[in-house]
Amino acid sequence: MLAKLLGLSETSIRFFFPHMRETKRNESGSNVQTENTDRMPPVNHPRIAIVADAHFHDLYADYGFPGIVQDDRRLTFRLLADTARSTRVFNESYFAFHHALDDIAKRGIRHVVLLGDYSDDGQVETVNSVKRMLGSYETRFGMRFYATTGNHDIFGADGRHRSKRFLNEDGGYSILSSDPHVRDRGAHKVIASDRMYCQGYPDGLEAMAAFGFYPRPGDLHWETPFGTDGDPAKRLYEVHSPDGKTTRSLMDASYLIEPFPGVWLLMIDANVFAPADGVVPGEEGDFTDSTSAGWNAMLVHKRFVLDWMTDVSRRATLEGKCLLAFSHYPVLDPLDATVEDEVALLGRTGMAERIPQADVAEALIAAGIDIHFSGHLHVNDTAQYRSGDRFLTNVAVPSLVAFPGAYKVLTIGEQSLDIETVGIEAMPLDDDLRQGYRREAVPSRLEAGGLLDVDDYGGFLYEHIGHLVGRRYLKREWPKDIALMIRSLDLADVAALALIQEPVTAADAMAALAAARNDMNMQQRLSDAGLDSAGLTGTSAMAFLADWYRLRMGSELAFDWISEQKIASYLAVGKLFADRDGDEPGAVQAQFTLIFRMFSKYLSGLPSRNFSIDRITGVIEPALAKS
């Protein structure tokens, strides 16, 4: 059915989507996993594992808070209520990071890139825990880590306060905060702890010094935009407030390293903190947050980094080095060119604000960069931009703590870069987490949906993103009238809405649908369109939107969780909207047209699971094409 809707043969469907299969679910609702086979390492270069957005929270660290005791272990336990509203999970990060690194070690991979947000929120104790953990893997397995900064790891020149809720023995919570003035009427206690503080440059890098930010004995080559001296005082640049009245000096943590002969890793610090207009330096709010800035702001405030990248690229070509660029932030739109539709549908969402503009791609191509790996958006995706005979490819690496949960392995060949995406969905959920969540859920009457009914991590992330549709996305981002409709309709109603000839507003849509439900001709029209009305009735619009987000975030990896039959149904309904007259301003049908058009674009993106990139032509092919 899907092949027919996309106008492709079944062979072509399997070519482009080799991992798509009818999803099998066990009784708990989790996916039945298939064994993942490893590939042989290359003969010329070691493989590199790339991990993004681990957001590590150390469950067993000492934050100066008694926490809870389970099985003779003391836990500093984040609330499930906070996880249920967040785009990432918290407590699971402890096990997910260890699981990924254990898997990397088993594969014999010794070089690991960390694409920023390696810590939960940059807390001093958390970053120290990251240091201890990475140091352990260095000692036990001979690993080397090359990190870049994310917006959650470090802030401005002097840092900023962090406050979090943690579970008490009785199921209530206490607040841990680096700010002694924080108050919370619902908390049992508010505990001030300087271990919760997020440091600024350069103090926030001290714990991570051994992981690329500073030179180490034995490095084949190491440099920064300022030379070969790692001294923070020698790595300063000036940044100005928008009104030009305030100028601050900040450290840039970018560096170039040669981990083994012939390969250069260009690790870009794309955090951009600009002084805020009218705020005295040192006072709260003196720097703007870097979360939405990314590479758009790099072109304004860090042009010197681009000049350095241009010189590095020139030298790499002359010396025959394979140059690979990494930063926390994407340099291309990883959402399959849907940003205009998103703005038209939802306005300037947080995701839309973070999409890089086209001049970023032009600037990187001009600098000689053709491959870049990013994190930040927790998206698994591949994007490419071409300008004449030049190209730029951005490989977006998914987070370890959000659906679909995976890391990537890079194999460098003479003519191609081979990229494998390794999921960690089979990781079992730790019993400490189950006990803690039940301790919280009973007294608080927390509605956790299916989060407490799964046994493996993949199932937890699958349920988590579905939970976010109602708890976060519809509340915060979607127009209220559309959100209300989505909560009330099933897919048969949505299809009928597409077949109502007259454009209707959201206010009139429910009445129009009530009439359509009693129209026998409407049922025949659905049948004529190849749609099973009974089957559509069994799928809520909320369930569709959950799959919409899963595909948005997971691309090819979502095919393991959304059956081919469901995707075919969604596309068939979308075609009904696409066949309408597109000029329907103010009509609810026009809004649903955008929803389904975005879904179709998410489905039709470049290969994002296992694929190769031709280093000369930029051609991207799924791994199956080489078999």
C-alpha positions in Angstrom: 0.0 0.0 0.0 2.8 2.4 0.9 4.6 1.8 -2.4 1.5 2.6 -4.3 0.9 5.9 -2.4 4.5 7.0 -3.0 4.5 5.9 -6.6 7.3 3.4 -6.0 7.8 -0.3 -6.5 8.0 -2.6 -3.5 11.7 -3.1 -4.4 12.3 0.6 -4.4 10.5 1.0 -1.0 12.9 -1.6 0.5 15.8 0.1 -1.2 15.1 3.5 0.3 13.6 2.2 3.6 15.4 -1.1 4.1 14.6 -1.2 7.8 10.8 -0.6 7.5 8.9 -3.6 8.7 5.6 -4.4 10.3 6.2 -3.4 13.9 5.8 -6.3 16.4 4.9 -5.4 19.9 5.1 -7.5 23.0 2.5 -7.6 25.7 4.1 -4.7 27.6 3.8 -2.5 24.5 7.6 -2.5 23.8 9.1 -3.3 20.4 10.5 -6.8 19.8 14.1 -6.0 19.0 16.2 -7.7 16.3 19.8 -8.4 16.7 22.2 -5.6 15.4 25.3 -6.8 13.7 28.6 -5.0 13.8 30.7 -4.2 10.8 34.4 -4.9 10.3 36.6 -1.9 11.0 38.4 -0.3 8.1 41.9 -1.1 7.2 43.2 2.5 7.1 41.5 4.5 9.9 39.9 3.6 13.3 36.2 4.1 13.6 34.8 7.0 15.5 31.7 6.9 17.6 29.6 10.1 17.8 27.4 10.7 20.8 25.1 13.7 21.1 23.1 15.1 24.0 23.7 12.6 26.7 22.4 15.1 29.3 24.1 12.9 32.0 22.5 13.1 35.5 24.4 11.1 38.1 21.7 9.3 40.1 24.3 8.3 42.8 26.2 11.6 43.1 26.3 13.7 46.3 24.5 17.0 45.7 24.3 17.7 49.4 20.8 16.2 49.6 19.8 13.0 51.4 17.6 11.8 48.4 16.0 8.4 48.7 17.3 4.9 49.6 16.6 1.9 47.5 18.3 -1.5 47.8 20.9 0.1 50.1 21.8 2.7 47.6 21.1 6.4 47.9 19.6 8.1 44.9 19.3 11.8 43.9 16.2 11.1 41.9 14.5 13.5 39.4 10.7 13.6 39.3 8.8 11.7 36.7 6.4 14.6 36.6 9.2 16.7 35.3 10.3 14.1 32.7 6.6 13.9 31.5 6.8 17.6 30.5 10.4 17.7 29.2 11.7 17.0 25.7 14.3 14.6 27.4 14.2 12.0 30.1 16.3 12.6 33.2 17.1 9.6 35.5 17.5 7.2 32.5 20.5 9.3 31.3 22.7 7.6 33.8 22.1 4.2 32.4 21.8 5.3 28.7 25.2 6.9 28.7 26.9 3.9 30.3 25.0 1.6 28.0 26.1 3.5 24.9 29.8 3.6 26.0 29.7 -0.1 26.9 28.4 -0.9 23.5 31.0 1.3 21.9 33.7 -0.5 23.9 32.4 -3.9 22.8 32.7 -2.9 19.2 36.4 -2.1 19.7 35.9 1.6 19.0 38.4 3.8 20.9 37.6 7.3 19.6 34.5 9.0 20.8 33.2 12.5 19.9 30.8 14.1 22.3 28.6 16.7 20.5 27.8 18.8 23.5 25.2 18.7 26.3 27.2 15.9 27.8 25.9 17.1 31.2 22.3 17.5 32.5 22.6 21.2 33.0 26.2 22.0 33.6 26.0 21.6 37.4 29.4 21.4 39.0 28.8 18.0 40.5 27.3 16.7 37.3 30.2 17.7 35.2 32.6 16.2 37.7 30.6 13.0 37.4 31.0 13.1 33.6 34.7 13.5 34.1 34.9 10.5 36.4 32.9 8.3 34.1 34.8 9.2 30.9 38.1 8.8 32.9 37.0 5.3 33.8 36.4 4.3 30.2 39.8 5.8 29.2 41.5 3.6 31.9 39.6 0.4 31.2 39.4 0.5 27.4 42.0 3.0 26.2 39.3 5.3 24.9 39.9 8.9 23.9 37.1 11.5 24.0 36.8 14.7 22.0 34.1 17.0 23.4 32.5 20.2 22.3 30.3 22.5 24.3 26.6 22.6 24.3 24.2 25.2 25.6 23.5 23.0 28.7 27.1 22.6 29.7 28.4 26.1 30.3 27.1 29.7 30.4 28.7 33.0 29.5 31.6 34.3 31.5 30.5 33.7 35.0 27.8 30.9 34.8 24.3 30.9 36.2 22.2 29.3 38.8 20.4 26.0 38.4 17.4 24.7 40.4 15.9 21.2 40.2 13.2 19.1 41.9 14.3 15.9 43.6 12.2 13.0 45.1 11.9 12.6 48.9 11.3 9.3 50.7 7.6 10.1 51.1 7.0 10.7 47.4 7.1 14.5 47.8 10.0 16.6 46.5 12.6 19.1 47.6 14.4 21.8 45.6 18.1 21.8 45.2 19.4 25.2 44.0 22.6 27.1 43.7 20.5 30.2 44.3 19.8 30.5 48.1 16.9 32.9 47.4 14.8 30.3 45.5 11.4 29.5 47.0 8.8 26.8 46.2 5.6 26.5 48.2 5.1 22.9 47.2 8.6 21.7 48.2 9.3 20.1 51.5 12.6 21.9 51.6 14.7 24.3 49.5 18.3 23.3 49.9 21.1 25.7 48.7 24.0 23.9 47.2 26.9 25.3 45.2 27.2 21.9 43.6 24.2 22.8 41.5 25.9 25.9 39.9 26.6 26.0 36.2 29.9 27.6 35.6 31.1 29.9 32.8 34.2 30.1 30.6 36.8 28.9 31.4 36.0 27.5 34.8 33.3 25.2 33.4 35.9 23.5 31.1 38.4 22.5 33.9 36.8 19.2 34.6 36.6 18.4 30.9 40.2 19.5 30.2 41.4 16.0 29.2 38.7 15.5 26.6 40.0 17.7 23.8 39.6 21.2 25.1 43.3 21.5 26.1 46.4 19.9 24.5 47.6 16.6 25.9 51.0 14.9 25.6 51.1 12.7 22.6 48.6 14.7 20.4 49.7 14.4 16.8 48.3 17.9 16.3 46.3 20.4 18.4 45.4 24.0 17.8 42.8 26.7 18.3 41.7 29.7 16.3 44.4 31.6 18.3 47.3 29.2 17.9 48.7 26.2 19.7 48.6 27.6 23.2 45.8 26.2 25.3 45.9 29.0 27.9 42.4 30.4 28.3 43.8 33.9 28.4 45.2 33.4 24.9 41.8 32.3 23.5 39.7 35.4 24.1 37.5 37.3 21.7 35.3 40.4 22.1 31.6 40.2 21.7 29.2 43.2 21.7 25.7 43.8 22.9 23.1 44.5 20.1 23.1 48.3 21.0 26.9 48.3 20.8 27.2 49.9 24.3 28.6 46.8 26.1 31.7 44.8 25.1 32.8 41.6 26.9 35.7 39.3 26.5 34.9 35.6 26.3 36.9 32.4 25.8 36.2 30.4 22.7 36.7 26.6 23.2 37.1 25.6 19.6 40.0 23.3 18.7 41.4 21.2 15.9 42.9 17.8 16.8 44.5 14.9 14.8 43.5 11.8 16.8 45.3 9.5 14.4 47.3 10.0 11.3 45.4 11.5 8.3 42.2 12.7 10.1 41.5 16.1 11.5 38.6 16.7 13.9 37.4 20.3 13.8 35.6 20.8 17.1 33.7 24.1 17.0 32.4 25.9 20.1 29.2 27.3 18.6 27.9 28.6 21.8 27.2 32.3 21.3 26.6 34.5 24.4 26.1 38.1 23.6 25.9 40.8 26.3 22.3 41.9 26.9 21.4 45.6 26.4 21.3 47.6 29.5 22.4 45.0 32.0 25.5 45.6 34.1 28.2 42.9 33.6 28.1 40.5 36.4 24.4 40.9 37.2 21.8 38.2 36.4 20.8 38.2 32.8 23.9 40.0 31.6 24.3 37.5 28.7 21.7 36.2 26.3 21.0 32.4 26.2 22.7 30.5 23.4 19.9 28.0 22.9 18.3 29.6 19.8 21.4 31.4 18.6 23.6 28.7 17.2 25.2 29.2 13.8 23.0 32.1 12.9 24.7 34.0 15.6 28.1 32.6 14.8 28.1 34.6 11.5 27.5 37.8 13.6 29.7 37.3 16.7 32.3 34.7 15.8 33.4 35.4 12.2 37.0 34.7 13.4 36.1 31.1 13.8 34.9 30.9 10.2 38.2 32.5 9.0 40.1 29.9 11.0 38.0 27.1 9.5 38.8 28.4 6.0 42.5 28.2 6.8 42.2 24.8 8.4 40.4 23.5 5.3 43.0 24.9 3.0 45.8 23.2 5.0 43.9 19.9 5.2 43.7 19.9 1.4 47.4 20.6 1.0 48.4 18.0 3.6 45.9 15.3 2.4 43.9 15.2 5.7 40.3 14.1 6.0 38.6 17.0 7.6 35.5 16.4 9.7 33.6 19.2 11.4 31.6 18.9 14.6 29.5 21.3 16.7 26.6 21.1 19.0 24.3 23.1 16.6 23.1 22.1 13.1 24.4 24.1 10.1 21.4 22.9 7.9 17.7 22.5 8.5 17.4 18.9 9.9 13.6 18.9 9.5 13.3 18.3 5.8 12.6 21.9 4.7 9.4 22.2 6.8 10.3 25.3 8.7 8.0 27.6 6.6 5.1 25.2 7.0 5.8 25.1 10.8 5.8 28.9 11.1 2.6 29.1 9.0 0.9 26.4 11.2 2.3 27.1 14.7 4.2 30.4 14.6 7.8 30.9 15.6 8.2 27.8 17.8 11.4 27.1 19.7 12.3 24.5 17.0 11.7 27.1 14.2 13.9 29.6 16.0 16.8 27.1 16.1 16.8 26.4 12.3 19.9 27.8 10.7 19.5 30.2 7.8 20.7 29.6 4.3 23.6 32.0 4.6 25.1 29.6 7.2 25.4 26.9 4.6 26.9 29.3 2.1 29.5 30.5 4.7 30.5 26.9 5.6 30.8 26.0 1.9 33.0 29.1 1.4 35.1 27.9 4.3 35.7 24.6 2.6 33.6 22.5 4.9 31.6 19.6 3.3 30.7 17.4 6.3 29.4 18.5 9.7 27.9 16.5 12.6 25.5 18.2 15.0 23.3 17.5 18.0 21.1 20.0 20.0 17.7 19.3 18.4 17.6 15.6 19.4 16.8 14.8 15.8 18.1 11.8 13.7 18.4 13.2 10.2 20.6 13.9 7.2 20.5 17.2 5.3 22.4 18.4 2.3 22.9 21.8 0.6 24.4 22.3 -2.8 25.9 25.5 -4.3 27.2 25.0 -7.8 29.5 22.0 -7.7 30.1 22.4 -3.9 28.1 20.7 -1.2 27.6 20.7 2.6 26.1 17.7 4.4 24.9 17.9 8.0 24.4 14.7 9.9 22.1 15.3 12.8 22.9 12.8 15.6 19.9 11.9 17.9 20.1 12.3 21.7 20.6 9.4 24.0 17.7 10.6 26.2 14.9 11.3 23.7 13.2 9.2 21.1 14.6 7.3 19.2 17.7 7.1 21.4 20.9 6.3 19.4 24.4 7.2 18.5 26.4 7.0 15.3 29.5 5.2 14.1 31.7 6.8 11.4 33.9 4.7 9.2 36.3 6.7 7.0 37.2 5.2 3.6 39.3 6.5 0.8 36.3 7.5 -1.3 33.4 7.5 1.2 32.3 8.1 4.7 30.1 5.2 6.0 27.7 6.0 8.8 25.9 3.5 11.0 23.2 4.5 13.5 23.2 2.3 16.6 20.0 2.3 18.7 20.1 1.7 22.5 16.4 0.8 22.6 17.0 -2.8 23.9 18.5 -1.5 27.2 16.4 -2.8 30.1 14.9 -0.3 32.5 16.6 -0.3 35.8 14.5 -1.5 38.8 15.6 1.5 40.8 13.7 3.8 38.4 10.6 1.7 38.6 10.5 1.8 42.4 11.2 5.5 42.5 8.5 6.4 40.0 5.9 4.3 41.8 6.9 6.0 45.0 6.2 9.3 43.4 3.1 8.4 41.4 1.0 7.0 44.2 0.8 10.0 46.5 0.8 12.5 43.6 -1.7 10.6 41.5 0.5 11.3 38.5 -1.0 10.1 35.2 2.0 8.5 33.6 0.2 7.0 30.6 2.2 4.0 29.4 5.5 5.1 30.9 5.3 2.7 33.8 4.1 -0.3 31.7 7.2 -1.0 29.5 10.3 -3.0 30.2 12.9 -1.6 27.8 14.3 1.8 27.2 13.0 2.0 23.6 9.5 1.5 24.8 9.9 4.2 27.5 11.1 6.7 24.9 8.3 5.7 22.5 5.7 6.3 25.3 7.4 9.4 26.4 7.1 11.3 23.1 3.5 10.2 22.9 3.0 11.6 26.4 4.5 14.9 25.4 1.9 15.5 22.7 -0.8 16.1 25.3 1.3 17.3 28.2 3.6 19.8 26.3 3.3 20.3 22.5 -0.5 20.9 22.2 -0.5 23.1 25.3 2.5 25.2 24.4 2.8 25.3 20.6 -0.4 24.5 18.8 -3.3 26.9 18.2 -5.9 26.2 20.8 -8.7 25.5 18.3 -6.6 23.0 16.4 -5.4 21.4 19.7 -9.0 21.0 20.8 -9.9 19.3 17.6 -7.0 16.9 17.7 -7.9 15.9 21.2 -11.5 15.2 20.1 -11.2 13.6 16.6 -10.3 10.2 15.2 -8.6 9.7 11.8 -11.9 9.0 10.1 -13.1 12.5 11.2 -9.9 14.0 9.9 -10.4 12.3 6.5 -14.1 13.4 6.4 -12.9 17.0 7.1 -10.7 16.8 3.9 -13.8 15.7 1.9 -16.1 18.5 3.1 -16.0 20.6 0.0 -16.7 24.0 1.6 -13.8 25.6 3.6 -14.8 25.8 7.2 -13.2 27.5 10.2 -12.1 25.7 13.3 -15.1 27.1 15.1 -17.5 25.6 12.6 -15.6 22.4 11.9 -17.3 20.2 14.6 -20.8 21.0 13.4 -19.7 20.3 9.8 -18.3 17.0 10.9 -21.4 16.0 12.8 -23.4 16.4 9.6 -20.7 14.5 7.6 -20.9 11.5 10.0 -24.6 11.1 9.1 -24.0 11.4 5.4 -23.9 8.0 3.7 -22.4 9.6 0.6 -19.4 10.6 2.8 -18.8 7.0 3.7 -18.9 6.0 0.0 -16.4 8.8 -0.8 -14.0 7.5 1.8 -14.3 4.1 0.4 -13.8 5.4 -3.1 -10.6 7.0 -1.9 -9.4 3.6 -0.8 -9.8 4.3 2.9 -11.3 1.9 5.4 -13.6 4.1 7.6 -13.7 1.5 10.4 -9.9 1.2 10.5 -9.6 5.0 10.6 -12.1 5.2 13.4 -9.8 3.0 15.5 -6.9 5.6 15.3 -7.3 8.8 17.2 -5.9 12.1 15.9 -3.8 12.2 19.1 -2.2 8.8 18.1 -1.5 10.2 14.6 0.1 13.3 16.1 2.3 11.2 18.3 3.5 9.3 15.3 4.0 12.6 13.5 6.4 13.7 16.2 8.1 10.3 16.2 8.8 10.5 12.5 9.9 14.2 12.9 12.5 13.3 15.5 13.5 9.8 14.3 13.2 9.8 10.5 14.2 6.3 9.3 14.5 5.0 12.9 10.8 5.7 13.4 9.9 3.0 10.9 10.8 0.4 13.6 7.9 1.8 15.7 5.3 2.9 13.2 3.9 0.1 11.0 3.9 0.4 7.2 0.1 0.0 7.4 -0.2 3.1 9.6 2.1 5.2 7.5 0.1 4.2 4.4 -3.2 5.3 6.1 -1.7 8.6 7.2 -0.4 9.3 3.6 -3.8 8.4 2.2 -5.6 10.9 4.4 -2.9 13.4 3.6 -3.5 12.9 -0.1 -7.2 14.0 0.4 -6.0 17.3 1.8 -3.3 17.7 -0.9 -6.0 17.2 -3.6 -8.0 20.2 -2.3 -7.7 23.7 -3.7 -4.8 25.1 -1.9 -6.1 28.7 -1.7 -8.3 28.4 1.5 -7.1 31.2 3.9 -8.6 30.8 7.4 -9.9 27.3 6.7 -9.2 24.5 9.1 -8.6 22.2 6.1 -5.7 24.4 5.1 -4.1 23.9 8.5 -4.5 20.1 8.3 -3.0 20.3 4.8 0.2 21.7 6.4 0.2 19.0 9.0 0.1 16.2 6.5 2.4 17.9 4.1 5.0 18.1 6.9 4.5 14.5 7.7 5.1 13.6 4.0 8.3 15.6 4.0 9.6 13.9 7.2 9.0 10.6 5.4 10.8 11.5 2.2 14.1 12.8 3.6 17.6 11.6 2.8 18.8 8.2 4.3 19.5 8.7 8.0 20.2 5.2 9.5 23.0 3.4 7.7 24.3 5.2 4.6 27.4 6.4 2.8 28.5 9.9 1.6 30.8 10.1 -1.4 33.7 12.3 -0.3 34.1 13.8 -3.8 30.6 14.1 -5.2 28.6 14.3 -2.0 26.2 11.6 -3.2 24.4 10.0 -0.4 23.3 6.4 -0.7 21.6 4.0 1.8 23.9 1.2 2.9 21.7 -1.4 1.0 22.8 0.2 -2.3 26.3 -1.2 -1.8 25.2 -4.8 -1.2 
